[in-house]
Amino acid sequence: MRNYRQFRRELDRIDERGSLAYIALMLDIDNFKLINDTYGHTEGNAVLKFFATELRKWRKYVQNETGKRIKLFRFGGEEFFVLIENMEIDDVFERIEQFKNEFNHQNFVTEDGQQLKISFSGGLSDARETTSIRLAVKDADEALYVAKNSGKKRVVKRRQKSLVVNSKDLRPHYSEQEKVQD
């Protein structure tokens, strides 16, 4: 998995080429600080490795199925960034939702045999709806923030200056569309 320095270089290359045919996907492991505080940093690191391994499997599956290029980056802490070339946002949304649902049914097993449910949230945006890849990254990060603040375990996509949240994922009393307006 690529690191943050490689992430910045990749954005520079995209800026030089002037292409905006990318989907930006920001992922964050839910409640990671609690995992570290409860089970220790060694287990926290094992959770990161577990998630990264499962994310790589997802990437390989999607690349084999679609032929699209997907790059993974460790963004920092428990955040990961996925850069997907020449795919539609709805297709990526559907595929990451499927991955999220499958991942949420797995257990992480600690060194002493405890089984933990690990989940993640995500935000995605389409660079074609912005003026730069960096704005798409910022939009994906903002969508992730909405996902985290609306209950976690969800993916939010940003489209044409609006946030789209799968309505079945929201609590009945809370509408992110009403709360967040650009």
matplotlib code that plots the C-alpha trace (Angstrom):
import matplotlib.pyplot as plt

x = [0.0, 1.3, 2.0, 1.0, 4.1, 3.3, -0.3, 0.9, 3.1, 0.2, -2.0, 0.8, 1.0, -2.7, -2.6, 0.2, -1.9, -5.0, -7.2, -10.3, -11.5, -11.1, -13.3, -11.8, -12.7, -11.7, -12.2, -11.8, -12.0, -14.8, -14.0, -10.3, -9.2, -11.4, -9.7, -6.3, -7.3, -9.1, -6.8, -3.5, -1.6, -0.3, -3.9, -4.7, -1.9, -3.2, -6.6, -5.0, -3.2, -6.5, -8.4, -5.6, -5.5, -9.3, -9.1, -6.4, -8.6, -11.5, -9.3, -8.1, -11.6, -12.9, -9.8, -10.2, -14.0, -13.8, -10.3, -10.1, -7.0, -7.3, -4.6, -4.6, -2.9, -2.5, -3.6, -2.8, -3.8, -6.8, -7.6, -7.1, -7.5, -8.6, -8.1, -10.2, -9.7, -12.4, -15.3, -18.7, -19.4, -22.6, -20.7, -18.0, -20.6, -22.4, -19.1, -17.8, -21.3, -21.0, -17.5, -18.6, -21.5, -19.3, -16.5, -19.0, -19.9, -16.3, -14.7, -11.2, -9.6, -7.3, -4.1, -5.8, -8.8, -11.4, -13.6, -14.2, -16.6, -14.7, -16.5, -15.6, -17.1, -16.4, -16.8, -16.5, -16.6, -16.1, -13.3, -15.2, -17.6, -14.8, -12.0, -9.1, -8.3, -7.4, -11.0, -12.3, -10.1, -11.5, -15.0, -14.5, -13.1, -16.1, -18.4, -16.5, -17.1, -20.8, -20.8, -19.0, -21.3, -24.5, -23.9, -20.8, -20.8, -21.9, -20.6, -21.7, -21.1, -20.8, -22.4, -22.6, -22.4, -24.8, -24.4, -26.2, -26.7, -28.5, -31.8, -32.0, -28.7, -29.9, -31.6, -35.3, -35.1, -32.0, -31.6, -28.1, -29.6, -31.4, -28.4, -25.6, -26.1, -23.4]
y = [0.0, 3.4, 6.0, 9.7, 11.0, 8.8, 10.0, 13.7, 12.7, 10.9, 14.0, 16.1, 13.7, 13.9, 17.7, 17.8, 15.6, 17.6, 14.6, 14.5, 11.0, 9.8, 8.9, 9.8, 7.5, 8.2, 5.4, 5.5, 2.7, 3.4, 3.8, 3.1, 5.2, 3.0, -0.1, 1.3, 2.4, -0.9, -3.5, -1.6, -0.3, -3.7, -4.8, -1.5, -2.1, -5.6, -4.1, -1.7, -4.6, -6.6, -3.8, -3.1, -6.8, -6.9, -3.6, -5.0, -8.1, -5.7, -3.8, -6.9, -8.2, -4.9, -4.5, -8.0, -7.5, -4.0, -3.6, -0.2, 1.0, 1.4, 2.8, 2.4, 4.8, 4.8, 8.4, 8.6, 7.1, 4.9, 6.6, 5.1, 6.8, 5.0, 6.5, 4.9, 5.8, 6.0, 4.6, 6.1, 7.2, 5.1, 2.0, 2.7, 3.5, 0.2, -1.8, -0.1, -0.6, -4.3, -4.4, -2.5, -4.9, -8.0, -6.5, -5.7, -9.4, -10.5, -10.7, -9.5, -11.9, -10.4, -12.1, -13.5, -14.8, -12.1, -11.5, -7.9, -6.3, -3.8, -1.3, 1.6, 4.7, 6.3, 9.4, 9.6, 12.2, 12.4, 14.6, 15.3, 17.3, 19.6, 21.7, 19.6, 16.2, 18.0, 19.4, 15.9, 14.7, 17.5, 16.6, 12.9, 13.9, 16.1, 13.3, 11.0, 13.5, 13.4, 9.6, 9.6, 12.1, 10.4, 7.1, 5.6, 2.3, 4.1, 5.6, 9.0, 10.3, 13.9, 14.9, 18.3, 20.2, 18.0, 15.0, 11.8, 9.4, 6.1, 6.9, 3.5, 4.2, 7.3, 7.4, 8.2, 11.5, 12.8, 14.0, 14.9, 16.6, 19.1, 19.7, 20.0, 22.4, 24.0]
z = [0.0, -0.9, 1.8, 2.1, 0.3, -2.7, -2.5, -2.8, -5.8, -7.4, -7.1, -8.6, -11.6, -12.1, -11.9, -14.5, -16.9, -16.3, -16.1, -13.9, -14.7, -11.1, -8.2, -4.8, -1.9, 1.7, 4.2, 8.0, 10.5, 13.0, 16.7, 16.1, 19.2, 21.3, 19.9, 20.7, 24.2, 25.0, 23.4, 23.0, 20.0, 19.0, 18.4, 16.8, 14.3, 13.7, 12.9, 10.4, 8.7, 8.7, 7.1, 4.6, 3.6, 3.0, 1.1, -1.2, -1.8, -2.7, -5.1, -6.8, -7.2, -8.7, -10.9, -12.3, -12.8, -14.4, -15.8, -14.0, -12.2, -8.5, -6.2, -2.4, 0.0, 3.7, 4.3, 8.0, 11.3, 10.5, 7.2, 3.8, 0.4, -2.8, -6.2, -8.9, -12.6, -15.2, -13.2, -12.5, -9.0, -8.7, -9.7, -7.1, -4.5, -5.1, -4.9, -1.8, -0.1, -0.9, 0.5, 3.6, 4.2, 3.7, 5.9, 8.7, 8.9, 9.6, 13.0, 13.8, 16.3, 18.9, 20.0, 23.0, 20.9, 21.5, 18.5, 17.5, 15.0, 13.0, 10.7, 8.6, 7.1, 3.7, 1.6, -2.1, -4.8, -8.6, -9.7, -13.0, -10.9, -9.6, -11.0, -9.6, -8.1, -4.8, -4.6, -5.2, -2.3, -0.1, -1.1, -0.3, 3.1, 3.8, 2.8, 5.1, 7.9, 7.2, 7.3, 10.6, 12.1, 10.9, 12.7, 11.1, 9.2, 6.1, 2.9, 1.7, -1.8, -2.8, -6.1, -7.7, -4.4, -2.6, -0.3, -1.1, 1.7, 1.3, 3.2, 4.8, 6.5, 8.3, 11.6, 11.1, 13.0, 11.2, 7.7, 6.6, 3.5, 5.8, 8.0, 5.5, 2.6, 0.4]

ax = plt.figure().add_subplot(projection="3d")
ax.plot(x, y, z, "-o")
ax.set_aspect("equal")
plt.show()
